[in-house]
């Protein structure tokens, strides 16, 4: 996983800012052993003996015997165990966030701060940007989670909206990813102070693969990198 962080230049009303990128590769490898089959040995039925007369001048009542071998079925060879593997390589998943906390911002009052960030998502060859602005009241704690694929919010203590101009849907089967921020705002009107932390909560299902005629689950991977933790 790669993690990049830089500090952005201050803007009017800016309390703190961030610019950070996290990246991870998603690959799964599974192997199965397919049992072989046992061989069978050669099998023969019991032999049997027949008696028949075979007289001679000196032994007119002589009998002879003849042994006949029973029928046999040939041996069949077994098959060895087979070890086969499959790999699923989805590629890289990266999320870049740029933004800040502002005491002065369009649409907020003196008793609020604005949390503005843009999430740039690059998911296995697909990409999109989601600009988000949230309001948090002074004296409150907010738990904000944005589902980056459905572009819906969950949590408490906030009012958020997504800008429409740059929104691009990014979806991928079996992938779930959210940008979560915990914001605490104290201080007084016009002089807010507090803290903000952000992280990614993501999971990827790799689906299944056919290995040796068997459908095998390729498993899943969780990804929860920290983005930043700041005070203002």
TARA-V856849 format. One record per helix or strand of 2 or more residues. SS is the DSSP state (2 for helix, 1 for strand). FROM is the first residue (numbers start at 0). TO is the last residue. If there is no record, write none. Layout:
BEGIN
SS FROM TO
SS FROM TO
END
This chain:
BEGIN
1 1 5
1 13 33
1 42 43
1 47 52
1 62 67
1 71 72
1 81 101
1 111 122
1 125 136
1 140 146
1 151 155
1 158 161
1 174 187
1 190 204
1 207 210
1 213 216
1 219 222
1 225 230
END
